């Protein structure tokens, strides 16, 4: 990087479970000849995402260039966390040629873009582009993109309804801020679902946006890196529900961390998570578990009642073979006692 050049940064946003970590893992393994660095901003106490990415580190993206900012939105901890992290990456030798920032699935991307205007870094880095991931099946089902006509009808029938749900606002802000949309899990949505999702995204986008279907995070890095969007200078074209000052509220969501002992059968844990999704309206579960007789760690990720699990790496000899799960729900829905009670049944069965 010359004195006149700026280090490019790509912001990767998207709703809970849309596939951000899978995408970054693919880019790490297929960097297109670039030295990459990764900043992960997680919601909750467990560094699950950072651990997943570090386990796949390669020479062009070594473990020391993968940094985590847990327990706090980047845009709310700019001076304390974000700026020092970026500065630390820029001091590495050799210096990264491109930085990827994975936001929390609950984060609003536009306040993060404003952080790039801070004097300490604005002359040194530029936002190459904002990539928004959208789960094709979820979008097609209208879970995170509400039907405007139906909402208007509700408003006419009930004067107490005067705003969108927090989930829809997050989704819409992510779409509005993006330079390109990656439509993930198209196989689960099917052709009709993909077409419906594209219609919804087009209706929500403030300007025409390219939409690319991506399965399992596989995309040519040339498609999403090197956009040269300079997004920090293009803020007016990226409208947000939260453009007014002091309107950035994270109290819509909450999370708890649950420790679980070694499992005898992963299917029991899957059933408990499905029950939580149906009875407690949880949005997301992410974490890991130990399975009796298995040397590999079990990675667990769930979006609502859709649970996926796979063995990701061997347990280290120094590690305690106990699992940890982050459970995320809307603030008014999270019931710590009920959630722990359901998982406690699994705990008792495992002991």
Secondary structure, DSSP 8 states (H G I E B T S, - for coil): --TT--EEEEEEEESTTSSHHHHHHHHHH--TT--EEEEEEESSS--HHHHHHHTT-BTTB-GGGEEEEESS-GGGSIIIIIHHHHHHHHTSSS--SEEEEE--TT--HHHHHHHTTSTTTTTTEEEEEEEEEEEHHHHHTTSSS--HHHHHHHHHH-TT--S--HHHHHHHHHHHH-SEEEEE-HHHHHHHHHHHHHHHHHHH-SS--EEEEESTT---HHHHS-----GGG-GGGS--TT-STT----TTEEEEEEEE--BS-HHHHHHHHHHHHHHH---EEEEEE-BTT-SEEEEEEEETTEEEEEEEEE--TTS---EEEEEEEETTT--HHHHHHHHHHHHHHH-
